[in-house]
Amino acid sequence: MPTRIGKPAELLDLVGTTMGESGWHEITQDQVNLFADATDDHQWIHVDPQRAEAGPFGGTIAHGYLTLALGPMFLRETLVIDELDAGVNYGLNKVRFPAPVPVGGRLKGRVELTAARQRDAGIEATFTITVELAGSPRPACVAEAVVIYQ
C-alpha cells in the first residue's frame, strides 16, 4: 500500500520512512528492444537472444539504465501526493547495479525517503530506491533519486 499525503511539504516530517513497495513487473524482450532503440545501445547481451544464450548470463539481460528508468514508476506506485502541481526529476546521488536482470525476470521497487528539505523551487526529496529481483539475494539496482515537488 502506498504512502498517501496531502501536500509535498508533508514529506519534511517523513524522512526515514519507507513509502512502500511496488507490485512486481516482468521485464520482456520487447521492452529491452525498445529501450535499445531509444538509447541506441544494441549490445548483443541485450538484444540477441540466440547469441546471449551462450554468453555470460545464459540469456539476454535488461540494460542497467532500463532498470534505473523504472524508478519513477516505483515512486508513483509507492507515494501519492494529492495536491501536487509538479514533480521534477532533479538527479541521482548514487546508483549501483548489483545483479543483472534476465529477460523474464520480475522486479519490484522498495522506496524509502532518506532526506527532504525546503527549497525556493519546492520540496527537494531524496529517495533510496531498492529494486528487488525475484529469486535473487542481491538487488538489481540501488539508487538515490532526487525529486523536486511543487
C-alpha positions, 0 to 999 in steps of 0.5 A: 500500500502506498504512502498517501499525503496531502501536500509535498511539504508533508514529506519534511516530517517523513524522512526515514520512512519507507513509502512502500513497495511496488507490485512486481513487473516482468521485464520482456524482450520487447521492452529491452528492444525498445529501450535499445532503440531509444538509447541506441545501445544494441549490445548483443547481451541485450538484444540477441537472444540466440547469441546471449544464450551462450554468453555470460548470463545464459540469456539476454539481460535488461540494460542497467539504465532500463532498470534505473528508468523504472524508478519513477514508476516505483515512486508513483506506485509507492507515494501519492501526493494529492495536491501536487502541481509538479514533480521534477526529476532533479538527479541521482546521488548514487546508483549501483547495479548489483545483479543483472536482470534476465529477460523474464525476470520480475522486479519490484521497487522498495522506496524509502525517503532518506532526506527532504528539505525546503527549497525556493523551487519546492520540496527537494526529496531524496529517495533510496530506491531498492529494486528487488529481483525475484529469486535473487539475494542481491538487488538489481539496482540501488539508487538515490533519486532526487525529486523536486515537488511543487 
